[in-house]
Structure formats: structure tokens, C-alpha cells
Amino acid sequence: MIRLFKHLRRFRDDERGSIAVETVLIIPALFWAYLAMFATFDAYRQHAVNVKAAYTIGDIISRETTPLNPDYLNGTRKLLAYLTANDESDVAIRITSIKYNATYDEYRRHWSRKRGWKASLTTEDVNEIAHRLPVLPHNEHIMLVETFVKYDPPFDTGLQAREIHNSVFTRPRYAPRVLWSSE
């Protein structure tokens, strides 16, 4: 019996091979932590890229002096897909011309066009988001450029697939308002 306790005590005190056991235990956790950090950084990077793409498209539209048309809108969707490095089927864009009437303190949709899975905005929709719209002088027009991009994390570390939505408001620069070609 004493001999058995002696062997058990020696086994307990023996530290040979403990680093290998610890390594086998810790490597999967470190690998998962690295993938989780990479996926989180990628999600933040994708959000930043989408904001920059929305501002770029908004700036391009604000400089237009000729009416926009369906080909122009198709081109902005292709540009959004290119700037965000996505397939065109994974991006949607909605452009809305909004006018503010200070007499009635209301925003009115002048026109709204979209490409992708989102619906065009109505005047009622615009009034529902009025709390997000900027304060404008009477009869002022702005362009609301909304971008939608489907995001799927590169690794399954707990982040869910989501839709990244950005809204950008721009005032027309060289004309009182941006027109749609069918008007």
C-alpha cells in the first residue's frame, strides 16, 4: 500500500509533459479567439466601407444637373457593389428626393427610385422617418441616398449575418433639385 502511495505521489509531482498537455488544451481556445477577433474586425471594416460608399454615391448624385434615369440608377448600384466588393445581387440602393414645407412643417417625397429588394419610399414613409431628417429651410430639397448590403461573417464565431443599412442626406450642389427623367 505504501508503495502505491509512493508511485501516486511521484506521478503527481512529475511535471514532464505538462507543457504539451497545456498546449493541447489552450491552442483551440486561442485559435477561436483569433477567428472571433478577425470576424469582428471584418464586420467593422465592412460597415466603414459601406458608409464611405454611400457618401461617395450621395456626393456624385448631388453634383448632377441633368435628370437621373434608370441607367444612372443601375450604374449607382453597380458602383455600390464595386466599392463594397460584393455581388450586385447582395446590394440595394434607394434614392429619394425630399422637399420640406415649413408652412405645414412636413417633408414631401418628390420622387423615389430603387434598385434591389427594398421598396421605394412614399410621402407617408418619409414622414415616418422625419425625426431622422435634417432641419431644412422652406421649400428646400435634399437627396436621401440609402444603401443596403448583405453581410455574412467570414467565420462562424457568433456574429450573425445581417444587412448593413446607411442613410446619407445631400443637398443638390449645382441645381435647386435633382430631377428624375420621367418628369
C-alpha positions in Angstrom: 0.0 0.0 0.0 2.8 2.4 0.9 4.4 1.5 -2.4 1.2 2.5 -4.3 1.1 5.9 -2.5 4.7 6.4 -3.3 4.1 5.9 -7.0 1.0 8.1 -7.0 2.9 10.9 -5.2 5.7 10.6 -7.7 3.2 10.7 -10.6 1.5 13.8 -9.1 4.8 15.7 -8.7 6.2 14.7 -12.1 6.0 17.8 -14.4 7.4 16.2 -17.5 5.0 16.7 -20.5 2.8 19.3 -18.8 3.6 21.9 -21.4 2.4 19.6 -24.1 -0.9 19.0 -22.3 -1.4 22.7 -21.6 -0.7 23.4 -25.3 -3.3 20.9 -26.4 -5.8 22.5 -24.1 -5.1 26.2 -24.9 -4.5 26.1 -28.7 -8.2 25.6 -29.7 -9.2 28.5 -27.4 -6.5 30.8 -28.9 -7.5 29.8 -32.4 -11.2 30.5 -31.8 -10.3 33.9 -30.2 -8.2 34.8 -33.2 -11.0 33.9 -35.6 -13.5 35.9 -33.5 -11.3 39.0 -33.5 -10.8 38.7 -37.2 -14.6 38.3 -37.8 -15.3 41.3 -35.6 -12.7 43.5 -37.3 -14.1 42.4 -40.7 -17.6 43.4 -39.6 -16.4 46.9 -38.5 -14.3 47.3 -41.7 -17.3 46.3 -43.8 -19.5 48.9 -42.0 -16.9 51.6 -42.6 -16.6 50.7 -46.3 -20.4 50.9 -46.7 -20.6 54.3 -45.1 -17.9 55.6 -47.4 -19.6 54.1 -50.5 -22.9 55.7 -49.5 -21.3 59.1 -49.1 -19.5 58.7 -52.4 -22.7 57.9 -54.2 -24.5 60.7 -52.4 -21.8 63.2 -53.5 -22.0 62.0 -57.1 -25.7 62.5 -57.2 -25.6 65.9 -55.5 -23.5 67.2 -58.5 -26.0 66.2 -61.2 -27.6 68.9 -63.2 -29.4 66.7 -65.7 -32.3 64.4 -64.7 -31.4 60.9 -63.5 -32.7 57.9 -65.4 -32.9 54.1 -64.9 -29.5 53.5 -66.5 -28.0 56.0 -64.0 -29.6 54.2 -61.1 -28.4 50.8 -62.4 -24.9 52.3 -62.6 -25.0 53.5 -59.0 -26.0 50.0 -57.9 -23.0 48.6 -59.8 -20.8 51.2 -58.2 -22.0 50.3 -54.8 -21.3 46.6 -55.5 -17.8 47.5 -56.7 -17.0 49.8 -53.8 -18.1 47.3 -51.2 -16.6 44.3 -53.1 -20.0 42.5 -53.2 -22.1 40.8 -55.9 -24.7 43.1 -57.4 -27.4 40.7 -56.0 -26.2 41.5 -52.5 -26.6 45.2 -52.7 -29.6 47.5 -53.0 -29.9 51.3 -53.3 -32.8 53.7 -52.9 -32.6 57.3 -53.9 -35.3 59.7 -52.7 -35.8 63.4 -53.5 -37.4 65.2 -50.5 -38.8 68.7 -50.2 -39.5 70.5 -46.9 -42.6 72.7 -46.5 -42.1 74.9 -43.4 -45.7 76.3 -43.6 -47.1 72.8 -42.7 -43.9 71.5 -41.1 -43.8 68.5 -43.3 -41.5 66.6 -45.6 -42.8 65.6 -49.0 -41.4 63.0 -51.3 -40.7 64.5 -54.7 -39.6 61.1 -56.2 -38.1 57.9 -55.0 -36.5 55.1 -57.1 -34.8 51.9 -56.0 -32.7 49.0 -57.3 -32.7 45.8 -55.3 -35.0 44.3 -52.8 -36.1 47.5 -51.0 -39.3 49.4 -51.9 -39.4 53.0 -53.0 -40.4 55.5 -50.3 -43.8 57.2 -50.2 -44.6 60.6 -48.6 -46.0 58.7 -45.6 -42.8 56.7 -45.3 -40.8 60.0 -45.4 -43.0 61.5 -42.7 -42.4 58.4 -40.5 -38.6 59.0 -40.7 -39.0 62.8 -40.3 -37.2 62.6 -36.9 -34.1 61.4 -38.7 -34.2 64.1 -41.5 -32.2 67.3 -41.1 -33.8 70.6 -40.4 -34.3 72.5 -43.7 -35.4 75.9 -44.8 -38.8 76.3 -46.5 -39.0 74.7 -50.0 -35.5 73.2 -49.7 -34.8 69.9 -51.5 -32.4 67.2 -50.3 -31.5 63.8 -51.6 -31.8 60.8 -49.3 -29.4 58.1 -50.5 -29.9 54.7 -48.8 -27.6 51.7 -49.3 -28.3 48.2 -48.2 -25.6 45.5 -48.3 -26.0 41.9 -47.1 -23.1 40.9 -44.8 -22.1 37.4 -44.0 -19.3 37.0 -41.5 -16.3 35.1 -42.8 -16.3 32.6 -39.8 -19.0 31.2 -37.5 -17.8 32.8 -34.3 -21.2 34.1 -33.0 -21.7 37.0 -35.4 -24.9 36.7 -37.3 -25.5 37.5 -41.0 -27.0 40.9 -41.3 -28.0 43.7 -43.6 -25.9 46.9 -43.4 -28.0 50.0 -44.0 -26.7 53.5 -44.4 -28.6 56.8 -45.0 -26.9 59.8 -46.4 -28.5 63.2 -46.9 -27.1 65.5 -49.5 -28.2 68.9 -50.8 -28.0 69.4 -54.6 -24.9 71.5 -55.4 -25.4 73.0 -58.8 -29.2 72.9 -59.2 -32.2 73.6 -56.9 -33.1 69.9 -57.0 -32.2 66.6 -58.7 -34.8 65.5 -61.2 -35.9 62.1 -62.4 -36.1 61.8 -66.2 -39.8 60.8 -66.4 -40.9 64.2 -65.0 
